[in-house]
Amino acid sequence: QENPGEAIAILEAIDLKKAPAMVQDDVRANLAMFYLMQGRARDARELADEIRLDRQPQARAKAMYAAVVAESFARTGNADEARKLIETYDPSDKEFGQVSGMLLRAQVYTFTATKKRGRARAAMEQLLEVDPNMVAAFVQKGQRPELTRLAKQVLAGAGALPKPKMRMR
């Protein structure tokens, strides 16, 4: 968490050919997640194409894989596949725990890419309840303008953004 670049270097150093299948998918999913956070969607997509959800028996890990794969697809032009995948997971399911934030983030990207603005806004509002910092990340430089605008609207509606002060001369 302190140094994502270092985490990426460690994960990239793992020889996936020698690792068991479940470990391969774990490494791919975590590395793809770090790539997505760094704005490297194409690199994440290469890894996401190789992740197999059917090999993971744990519901929380499977949901995390699905979130990473769906976000990778949505950010690299395969929004329909991302929508099909992400709609099979309910972020409000208590079984997913902290992964619900990742599912909601993937929904925001997916619904924005499929031009479903209302659903993207609803997902972002739910994300605000789960983790306001994840919504604030959409306001940073490098994000798509429509996502930045949506994030600012959601944050302002929740009272999380300071109101600009006007001074009269």
C-alpha positions, 0 to 999 in steps of 0.5 A: 500500500505504501509503494505500489511500484515496489509491489508491481516489481515483486509480482512481475518477478514471479515465474507464473509457468512454475506456479500452481494454477490458483497461484497464477490467477492470484498473482495475475489478479493482484498485478492487474489490480495494481496496473489498473490503479497506476493507469496501465489498463492495457497491461492489466487487460493482458493479464485479465485475459488469462484469469480463469474464475472457475478455478477459484473456490472462494467467493470473495477471491472470485469476486475480486478476480471478476472486478479486476477482469471487468474493469480491465475489459471496460477500460480497454474497449470490451464493455459488453463482456465487462457488463455480462461479468460484473452483473453476476456479482452483487456488491451488497452481498456481505460475503464479499466484504471489502471486495464490494468496493472493487466491484462497485469501482468496476461497475462505474467503469463498465456502466460509463463505457456502456453509456448507462450514466444513471447506473454509473452514478448509482454505483458511484454513490454506493462506492461513496458509502463503502469507501470515499477515497475510491471515489476521490481517486476518480477526481485525480488527473489522468481520469476520463473527464466524464468520470471526473465530472461524475465523481465531483457531482457525487462528492459535492452532493454528499458534502465532501467537496468544499464549496467555492467561496465568492468574494465581492470587491 
